[in-house]
Amino acid sequence: MKLPVSPPPTEEILANLLEREDGLARFNTLLQLGLGPAPGGKYRHWDRFRHAPPLADYSAEEQWLAVRTARNAMARPLPLLDTKGRSFAVAMPAPVLELLHRIDRDASGNVGGNFVGTEPITNAATRDTYLFKSIVEEAITSSQLEGASTTRLVAKAMIQEGRPASTRSERMILNNYRAMRLVREQGVQPLTPELVFSLQRTLTENTLDDASAVGRFRRQDEHIVIEDETGTILHHPPHADELPGRMAAMCDFANGTSDTEFLHPVIRAMLLHFWLAYDHPFVDGNGRTARALFYWSMARSGYWLCEYVSISRILKKARGAYARAYLYAESDNNDATYFVMHQLRTLSLAIDELHEYLARKTREMRDIERLVRHASISQEGLNPRQLALLRHALSTPLARYTVASHQLSHGTSYQTARTDLLRMAELGLLRQFKAGKAFVFEPTEGLAQRLTLRETHP
């Protein structure tokens, strides 16, 4: 990855400007142009801003001076320090406030009260099904970001069937799934170093060459740097000796105990993600742990919808932008706003994708319900779990189901899952057979045609 061009020091730009005879007047006029911290609604780094066209006869450097002056005026120092002891900061320009408003509107508040189409995840009969799908999706894509190569289909089948992982990639994904479940189980418990270690231990168990590196800080002799595929060093994390104190400070920040004034909880969650990744306290699993902590923080602050979205799915589509968000922050005056802006856009896209997915699945469920309602099995009545399985069976004719996989997918009891499948086999929707010691179910051959015939000839 190409490292971003660092901004020119504003002190030098200002000194050169004031050397002009009309320097002071020119500077005052520059500030009155109204560039603000985010010209055109975009919080650009110098790497891109430097290509801006001249404005009112002011150079890109002079325009940058005005922009950076506006940013510095609203910057809030953070307890996160860089490797030289300088604090990071975050600003709240209009683009940040706009995205925060959208997330507040769509991801928190009363369950189901914010957005039309959330019924599948607010309905007690179906929400566990969607929660399972979202956790699996995040587990897969978060692991793929860190090099896991197993396909989504194979990984999902592994988790649903409850079979043990057979490769390192599968273990990464299964571990990530377990870590996401652990995050959910923590509820509103405060963040502690022990919880962070527990997450990293869960995420990396049986995946590291050195098994002793699981659940502990990296040591001084374990020289860790962040580099790209060409060997270019992108980041030098803090010294290993500093890690215990830095993690204690991170937990205080996560819990809000070090605050002197209000910080928006979404911003806090994103900065927690940034902090863990910046410190890179472990030999491996730092990115996955950082993303898991984001979910912990959002859930603790009441953003219930975030349980159902996958940020890693969005990040995986544009890995370069994700990496640059870190580099921009570190290369420009420790301005973490770059990372916050990137994550706000990522979360907004993930929420939009969720709404589109739910709308599509709702339409599909209604089509199936209509088909079933008019077919001869309508009087028997299928519950939402059975309708969901029927929809999947219609779209995946080669699928196979077991009592265990149905139980896990819908968060129900073994007996309930067994009853669901046996009833569908009785109705001729599934074919039941034995594989080894377990019963397996698969879609009846020509299932869609059978239902259509039932609809036409009840």
Residue pairs with C-beta under 8 A, 6 or more apart in sequence:
1 228
1 230
1 232
1 234
1 320
1 323
1 324
1 327
3 232
3 234
3 327
3 331
4 45
4 46
4 47
4 324
4 327
4 328
4 331
5 46
5 47
5 50
6 46
6 331
6 332
7 45
7 46
7 64
7 68
7 331
7 332
7 333
8 46
8 61
8 64
10 64
10 65
10 68
10 69
13 61
13 62
13 64
13 65
14 27
14 65
17 23
17 26
17 27
17 30
17 62
17 65
18 24
18 27
20 26
27 65
30 58
30 62
30 63
30 65
30 66
31 66
31 69
33 55
33 56
33 58
33 66
35 55
35 63
35 66
35 67
35 70
36 67
36 70
36 93
36 94
37 43
37 67
37 70
37 71
37 74
37 91
37 93
38 44
38 93
38 94
38 95
39 52
39 63
39 67
41 94
41 95
42 95
43 93
43 95
43 96
43 337
43 338
43 341
44 52
45 324
45 328
45 331
45 332
45 338
46 64
46 332
47 328
49 60
49 63
49 64
49 67
50 60
50 61
50 64
51 60
52 60
52 63
54 60
55 63
58 66
68 333
71 91
71 93
71 335
71 337
72 333
74 91
74 92
74 93
75 89
75 90
75 91
75 335
75 337
76 89
76 90
76 91
76 92
76 261
76 263
77 87
77 88
77 89
78 87
78 88
78 89
78 90
78 253
78 271
78 336
79 87
79 249
79 252
79 253
79 258
80 87
80 88
80 249
80 250
80 253
80 271
80 274
80 275
80 278
80 336
81 87
81 88
81 246
82 88
82 330
82 334
83 236
83 237
83 238
83 239
86 334
87 334
88 329
88 334
88 335
88 336
89 333
89 334
89 335
89 336
89 337
90 267
90 271
90 335
90 336
90 337
90 340
91 335
91 337
92 264
92 267
93 337
95 341
96 267
96 337
96 340
96 341
96 344
99 341
99 344
99 345
99 348
100 264
100 266
100 267
100 344
102 348
102 351
103 266
103 303
103 344
103 347
103 348
103 351
104 266
105 114
106 114
106 115
106 305
106 351
106 355
107 114
107 298
107 303
107 304
107 305
107 306
107 309
107 347
107 351
108 114
108 301
108 302
108 303
108 304
108 305
111 122
111 304
112 118
112 119
112 122
114 305
115 355
117 355
117 358
117 359
117 362
118 305
118 355
118 358
119 358
119 362
120 126
120 127
120 130
120 358
120 361
120 362
120 365
121 127
121 130
121 131
121 305
121 308
121 358
123 384
125 383
125 384
125 385
126 384
126 385
126 388
128 410
128 411
128 412
129 384
129 385
129 388
129 409
129 410
129 411
130 308
130 358
131 307
131 308
131 411
132 408
132 409
132 410
132 411
133 409
134 307
134 308
134 309
134 310
134 354
135 177
135 180
135 181
135 184
135 307
136 155
136 156
136 159
136 177
137 310
137 313
138 176
138 180
138 291
138 295
138 310
138 311
138 312
138 313
139 155
139 159
139 173
139 174
139 176
139 177
139 179
139 180
140 148
140 150
140 152
140 155
140 156
140 173
140 176
141 310
141 312
141 313
141 315
141 316
142 176
142 287
142 288
142 291
142 292
142 312
143 169
143 172
143 173
143 175
143 176
143 288
144 312
144 316
145 287
145 288
145 312
145 315
145 316
145 319
146 172
146 285
146 287
146 288
147 169
147 172
148 168
148 169
148 170
148 172
148 173
149 169
150 158
150 167
150 169
150 170
150 173
154 170
155 170
155 173
158 165
158 170
158 173
158 174
159 173
159 174
159 177
159 408
160 405
160 408
160 409
161 402
161 404
161 405
162 404
162 405
162 408
165 171
165 173
165 174
168 207
171 205
171 206
171 207
172 203
172 207
175 202
175 203
175 204
175 205
175 206
175 207
176 203
176 288
176 292
178 202
179 199
179 202
179 203
179 288
179 292
180 292
180 295
182 198
182 199
182 202
183 199
183 292
183 295
183 296
183 299
184 299
184 307
186 195
186 296
187 299
187 300
188 300
189 195
190 251
190 254
190 255
191 250
191 251
191 254
191 255
191 293
191 296
191 297
192 251
193 244
193 247
193 248
193 251
195 296
196 247
196 251
196 276
196 289
196 293
197 215
197 216
198 215
199 289
199 292
199 293
200 214
200 215
200 282
200 285
200 286
200 289
201 214
201 215
203 285
203 288
203 289
203 292
204 213
204 214
204 215
204 282
204 284
204 285
205 214
207 284
208 214
208 283
208 284
210 283
213 222
213 282
213 283
213 284
216 282
217 240
217 243
217 244
217 247
217 281
217 282
218 224
218 240
218 243
218 280
218 281
218 282
218 283
219 240
220 239
220 240
220 241
222 240
222 283
224 237
224 280
224 283
225 233
225 235
225 236
225 237
226 233
226 234
226 235
226 236
226 237
226 280
227 233
227 234
228 234
228 323
234 323
234 326
234 327
235 278
235 280
235 326
235 327
235 330
237 278
237 279
237 280
237 281
238 246
238 279
238 280
243 279
243 281
246 279
246 281
247 279
247 281
249 258
250 272
250 275
250 276
250 279
252 258
253 259
253 268
253 271
253 272
253 275
254 268
254 272
254 293
254 297
256 263
256 268
265 297
265 298
265 301
265 302
265 303
266 298
266 301
266 303
266 344
266 347
267 340
268 297
268 301
269 293
269 294
269 297
269 298
269 301
270 294
270 339
270 340
270 343
270 344
271 336
271 339
271 340
272 290
272 293
272 294
272 297
273 290
273 291
273 293
273 294
273 339
273 343
274 290
274 326
274 329
274 336
274 339
274 340
275 290
276 286
276 289
276 290
276 293
277 286
277 287
277 290
277 326
278 326
278 330
280 286
282 289
291 311
291 312
294 311
294 343
295 306
295 307
298 306
299 306
299 307
305 351
305 354
306 347
308 354
309 347
309 350
309 351
309 353
309 354
310 350
311 343
311 346
311 347
311 350
313 350
313 353
314 346
314 349
314 350
314 353
315 322
315 346
321 342
322 342
322 346
324 342
325 338
325 339
325 341
325 342
325 343
326 339
328 335
328 338
328 339
329 335
329 336
329 337
329 338
329 339
332 338
361 391
364 391
365 387
365 388
365 391
368 387
368 390
368 391
368 394
369 387
371 451
371 452
371 455
372 378
372 382
372 387
372 390
372 451
374 454
374 455
374 458
375 451
375 454
375 455
375 458
376 454
376 458
377 427
377 429
377 454
380 423
380 427
382 390
382 424
383 420
385 406
385 410
385 412
385 420
386 420
386 423
386 424
388 410
389 401
389 406
389 420
389 421
389 424
390 424
390 429
392 399
393 399
393 429
393 430
393 443
393 447
394 443
394 447
394 448
394 451
396 443
397 443
397 447
398 442
399 442
399 443
400 440
400 441
400 442
401 421
401 430
401 440
401 441
401 442
402 438
402 439
402 440
402 441
403 414
403 417
403 418
403 421
403 438
403 439
404 414
404 417
404 438
406 412
406 417
406 420
406 421
407 413
407 414
407 416
407 417
410 417
412 420
421 430
421 432
421 439
421 441
422 432
424 430
424 441
425 431
425 432
425 441
428 444
428 450
429 443
429 444
429 447
430 441
430 442
430 443
430 444
431 441
431 442
431 443
431 444
431 445
432 439
432 440
432 441
433 439
433 440
433 442
434 440
444 450
